[in-house]
Amino acid sequence: MAKVLVATEKPFAKVAVEGIKKIVEGAGFTFALLEKYTDPNDLVKAVADADALIVRSDKVTKEVIEAGKNLKIVVRAGAGYDNLDLAACSAKGVVAMNTPGQNSNAVAELAIGMMIFSARGLFQPGTGTEIMGKKLGIHAYGNVGKYVAKYGKGFGMEVYAFDPFVSKDVIEKDGVKVVDTIEELYSKCDYVSLHIPANDKTKKSIGYDILTKMPKGAALINTARKEVIDEEGMKKAFAERADLKYATDIMADCHAELVEKFPGRVFSTPKKMGAETAEANINAGLASANQIVGFIKNGDKTFQVNK
């Protein structure tokens, strides 16, 4: 009988845990739960006899993978999966998955909220602006980007997108205008919503050169990864351009310095909260459980992210 371990330092909502348990036990598997642990060794010990593992932002390191003697699959309940050591998973024959799309609406709503928050001067006294009629750029037109575009259009924004991996026809079908380069996107748009992953090509790719191309009063909204920002380049750009703004769901390493030097222009959530809604929490958790059942029973690898 397969054993499914849910290991979350930051727990799922109670209803999500109950739903996961129902799916797991309904499939004839054993359910185990590890919540609010503070020592990484607790996860190492707990995974020892597990066949499947569900995590949120928990670090699934090489040590964790090697400790899971029976481990066959790890599912990250969410879209990003840089907390999984994919090389270690592949080396041990463990299938790694994410749950794309389950958190997308929650992240998109936060991105729109940050645009309004930024436009209104972080809700401090003074005259702000409206986002209606402004140009919105979507940098990476994936699951979240599509929702941001939809909601931006609902607010009366003119929406553009850059994504070389998505067909132009697909983007234009949504009433979004396609641009051919990143430079065109940033130079054209009053707001750019960032959704690129952090990899060797994208890390520190958003810095001085691209930020200084943005229009007067422009704002960058980051609900993706902090690693894609060149923080030194951002500091230089903001020092030269007193009109630029930045709102992020992933606190920069130099956040304190940014806030001190550029007050009223920089905002970060205290801890990443894009997916922190009851609905997203439940959706991602249940999707994880269903994917594990599908894999163990039918060999379904639809959302595998390692090879």
Phi and psi in degrees as a GROMACS rama.xvg file:
@    title "Ramachandran Plot"
@    xaxis  label "Phi"
@    yaxis  label "Psi"
@TYPE xy
-68.2386  142.344  ALA-2
-110.294  127.081  LYS-3
-109.537  120.418  VAL-4
-103.833  126.022  LEU-5
-100.928  113.111  VAL-6
-120.22  108.058  ALA-7
-136.422  112.553  THR-8
-60.8789  -41.415  GLU-9
-104.293  104.95  LYS-10
-62.6013  154.332  PRO-11
-67.9874  163.042  PHE-12
-61.7332  151.047  ALA-13
-55.5369  -42.333  LYS-14
-65.5526  -31.6162  VAL-15
-68.4217  -43.9026  ALA-16
-60.6292  -43.8807  VAL-17
-63.2153  -38.9839  GLU-18
-67.3528  -41.8155  GLY-19
-61.9858  -45.9568  ILE-20
-59.4333  -42.5363  LYS-21
-61.911  -43.1809  LYS-22
-65.3143  -46.0891  ILE-23
-63.5881  -51.0303  VAL-24
-70.7522  -29.8096  GLU-25
-66.1024  -24.9708  GLY-26
-86.7807  -1.74081  ALA-27
89.2501  14.6959  GLY-28
-98.3472  167.489  PHE-29
-94.7762  137.503  THR-30
-106.818  135.154  PHE-31
-135.192  147.674  ALA-32
-132.573  130.924  LEU-33
-128.023  113.06  LEU-34
-124.605  153.61  GLU-35
53.1039  31.978  LYS-36
-75.7937  149.809  TYR-37
-114.252  -16.8117  THR-38
-108.857  121.133  ASP-39
-54.3402  -26.2573  PRO-40
-66.1512  -22.7234  ASN-41
-63.3815  -38.7467  ASP-42
-69.5339  -40.9854  LEU-43
-57.8443  -43.2325  VAL-44
-70.2261  -42.024  LYS-45
-68.3644  -29.714  ALA-46
-82.5464  -6.03616  VAL-47
-51.9525  -41.1879  ALA-48
-114.964  18.9313  ASP-49
-88.6356  142.548  ALA-50
-92.4584  -26.1352  ASP-51
-142.606  148.428  ALA-52
-133.778  131.339  LEU-53
-114.591  128.618  ILE-54
-132.796  168.252  VAL-55
-106.452  -100.014  ARG-56
-98.3652  10.4015  SER-57
-63.5762  143.192  ASP-58
-79.9672  114.782  LYS-59
-99.9479  90.3375  VAL-60
-86.3412  175.762  THR-61
-58.8564  -38.1707  LYS-62
-62.812  -41.7016  GLU-63
-64.1562  -46.4382  VAL-64
-60.4994  -45.0022  ILE-65
-69.5855  -27.3657  GLU-66
-74.1312  -25.2685  ALA-67
-82.2786  82.8941  GLY-68
-59.5832  -32.019  LYS-69
-103.04  2.65629  ASN-70
-63.434  128.694  LEU-71
-117.95  -26.1149  LYS-72
-151.568  141.068  ILE-73
-125.629  129.511  VAL-74
-119.747  124.993  VAL-75
-90.262  115.914  ARG-76
-75.2901  87.1096  ALA-77
155.508  178.255  GLY-78
-84.7671  -50.6531  ALA-79
-69.6053  146.759  GLY-80
-139.148  26.5393  TYR-81
-74.0364  -2.42284  ASP-82
-86.957  -3.11295  ASN-83
-101.132  132.708  LEU-84
-81.7018  92.889  ASP-85
-65.7068  -35.9119  LEU-86
-63.5876  -41.4541  ALA-87
-66.6359  -38.4872  ALA-88
-62.2781  -48.1743  CYS-89
-63.3705  -41.4179  SER-90
-61.3384  -30.7887  ALA-91
-100.717  3.02037  LYS-92
74.5929  24.8027  GLY-93
-94.308  129.661  VAL-94
-80.4303  127.981  VAL-95
-109.16  133.562  ALA-96
-132.365  160.692  MET-97
-121.555  -176.676  ASN-98
-125.423  70.5127  THR-99
-59.9555  139.386  PRO-100
92.0686  -18.7462  GLY-101
-71.7198  -29.4053  GLN-102
-103.057  0.181765  ASN-103
-59.225  -45.3066  SER-104
-63.5459  -41.4262  ASN-105
-61.3303  -44.3651  ALA-106
-66.7713  -40.9334  VAL-107
-63.9027  -41.5262  ALA-108
-62.1185  -39.0487  GLU-109
-64.5033  -41.2442  LEU-110
-59.662  -45.1522  ALA-111
-64.1821  -41.7867  ILE-112
-59.1329  -39.1098  GLY-113
-67.4992  -33.7474  MET-114
-63.2526  -46.4804  MET-115
-64.9287  -42.2148  ILE-116
-59.7018  -43.0349  PHE-117
-68.6833  -42.4818  SER-118
-62.8293  -30.4337  ALA-119
-96.831  25.3882  ARG-120
63.0515  38.442  GLY-121
58.3368  30.9968  LEU-122
59.7269  31.5802  PHE-123
-98.3832  159.81  GLN-124
-56.3995  141.373  PRO-125
136.024  171.208  GLY-126
-89.3089  122.585  THR-127
-100.202  -161.493  GLY-128
-130.248  171.865  THR-129
-106.369  153.68  GLU-130
-90.5261  -15.6  ILE-131
-60.4102  132.549  MET-132
85.5693  -7.70525  GLY-133
-84.2241  160.589  LYS-134
-91.3701  127.054  LYS-135
-111.81  126.976  LEU-136
-107.223  132.522  GLY-137
-106.342  112.343  ILE-138
-95.6857  95.0474  HIS-139
98.6276  109.512  ALA-140
-98.5804  63.4743  TYR-141
-96.1229  -154.274  GLY-142
-58.0246  -46.4359  ASN-143
-71.3411  -44.4012  VAL-144
-56.459  -37.7029  GLY-145
-63.3173  -41.6809  LYS-146
-67.3275  -41.6046  TYR-147
-61.1304  -41.9379  VAL-148
-61.4261  -45.1151  ALA-149
-59.2187  -46.9196  LYS-150
-72.667  -35.4192  TYR-151
-60.1444  -43.4136  GLY-152
-62.3095  -37.0806  LYS-153
-63.18  -28.5784  GLY-154
-87.4072  3.70187  PHE-155
82.7865  23.592  GLY-156
-88.829  155.003  MET-157
-93.5791  117.1  GLU-158
-106.461  132.989  VAL-159
-123.287  158.344  TYR-160
-146.388  148.237  ALA-161
-127.82  121.824  PHE-162
-161.831  102.09  ASP-163
-67.9057  -10.2633  PRO-164
-98.4392  -0.358478  PHE-165
-117.967  134.501  VAL-166
-58.5073  139.33  SER-167
-58.401  -38.0809  LYS-168
-62.7991  -39.2915  ASP-169
-62.8016  -44.3626  VAL-170
-68.5366  -45.741  ILE-171
-67.0717  -27.4549  GLU-172
-61.6611  -27.2007  LYS-173
-86.8332  6.53428  ASP-174
77.5021  24.4811  GLY-175
-109.651  138.378  VAL-176
-86.3536  134.817  LYS-177
-94.0386  134.862  VAL-178
-112.44  156.089  VAL-179
-91.9728  -17.4508  ASP-180
-138.706  158.555  THR-181
-63.3335  -39.8265  ILE-182
-59.4479  -39.9872  GLU-183
-66.7356  -39.9948  GLU-184
-61.6088  -49.3664  LEU-185
-72.0561  -33.5949  TYR-186
-75.7628  -21.7659  SER-187
-92.4564  -31.013  LYS-188
-102.199  141.346  CYS-189
-76.477  -30.1795  ASP-190
-130.833  133.409  TYR-191
-121.141  124.244  VAL-192
-101.288  119.185  SER-193
-95.5231  126.327  LEU-194
-136.716  20.9151  HIS-195
-80.3914  150.166  ILE-196
-77.4541  166.872  PRO-197
-96.4193  110.931  ALA-198
-143.286  -175.199  ASN-199
-59.6354  -29.9031  ASP-200
-85.273  -25.4463  LYS-201
-103.516  -19.8285  THR-202
-59.6656  129.885  LYS-203
59.077  26.5475  LYS-204
-83.1569  -17.1644  SER-205
-105.108  102.497  ILE-206
-143.92  -148.489  GLY-207
-55.0887  -52.0314  TYR-208
-59.823  -44.9329  ASP-209
-77.5803  -37.1213  ILE-210
-67.8739  -36.3055  LEU-211
-75.2075  -6.45331  THR-212
-85.0242  -12.375  LYS-213
-69.9333  151.065  MET-214
-64.022  165.47  PRO-215
-60.5689  131.564  LYS-216
80.7364  10.1418  GLY-217
-71.3601  158.038  ALA-218
-134.086  137.323  ALA-219
-100.159  129.349  LEU-220
-114.052  119.488  ILE-221
-117.709  107.273  ASN-222
-114.469  20.5079  THR-223
-99.1499  -95.8955  ALA-224
-141.12  142.931  ARG-225
-70.1411  -25.9318  LYS-226
-65.3767  -18.6403  GLU-227
-79.7395  -9.61302  VAL-228
-94.3891  130.203  ILE-229
-85.2414  98.3943  ASP-230
-65.707  -35.7648  GLU-231
-65.7451  -40.9596  GLU-232
-65.4766  -36.8374  GLY-233
-64.9208  -44.0546  MET-234
-59.846  -41.7346  LYS-235
-65.3897  -44.1224  LYS-236
-63.1053  -43.4766  ALA-237
-69.0094  -29.8141  PHE-238
-68.4711  -34.7806  ALA-239
-85.325  -29.2489  GLU-240
-117.784  97.8908  ARG-241
-72.268  -1.65612  ALA-242
-99.8068  -13.7448  ASP-243
-75.5033  149.043  LEU-244
-132.477  155.954  LYS-245
-143.082  126.415  TYR-246
-127.338  129.901  ALA-247
-139.508  150.704  THR-248
-97.0436  1.52665  ASP-249
-130.642  103.559  ILE-250
-57.8579  128.654  MET-251
-67.5646  152.794  ALA-252
-62.0886  -30.989  ASP-253
-101.744  27.2352  CYS-254
-54.8772  -47.0862  HIS-255
-59.1089  -40.6723  ALA-256
-67.2954  -41.3338  GLU-257
-61.3224  -45.0045  LEU-258
-65.7752  -39.7177  VAL-259
-67.0885  -44.0296  GLU-260
-79.5929  -30.5987  LYS-261
-129.079  62.5229  PHE-262
-60.252  139.219  PRO-263
80.3248  -1.32878  GLY-264
-116.74  -10.7949  ARG-265
-128.75  132.706  VAL-266
-138.563  140.89  PHE-267
-138.92  141.896  SER-268
-66.6114  149.236  THR-269
-60.7158  -35.3279  PRO-270
-148.936  143.238  LYS-271
-48.59  123.984  LYS-272
-132.652  12.4353  MET-273
-53.7319  -41.4779  GLY-274
-95.8643  7.67413  ALA-275
-85.339  66.5688  GLU-276
-126.563  155.422  THR-277
-59.9041  -39.8723  ALA-278
-66.4389  -46.1264  GLU-279
-65.791  -39.2262  ALA-280
-57.3526  -47.1798  ASN-281
-69.5559  -46.8851  ILE-282
-57.6225  -47.0347  ASN-283
-67.0006  -39.5481  ALA-284
-64.416  -47.1543  GLY-285
-66.5319  -37.8217  LEU-286
-62.3732  -40.4536  ALA-287
-59.3213  -47.0906  SER-288
-63.5018  -43.9062  ALA-289
-64.8915  -36.0012  ASN-290
-67.6289  -37.3403  GLN-291
-65.9953  -44.6095  ILE-292
-61.2676  -44.2631  VAL-293
-62.279  -37.7326  GLY-294
-71.5058  -49.9808  PHE-295
-66.7095  -38.4727  ILE-296
-85.4627  -35.4377  LYS-297
-124.436  -1.00625  ASN-298
72.1456  21.378  GLY-299
-72.6329  118.652  ASP-300
-116.593  28.7733  LYS-301
-50.4117  -43.4804  THR-302
-105.419  26.5688  PHE-303
-66.1455  135.107  GLN-304
-113.803  -3.243  VAL-305
-121.315  160.925  ASN-306
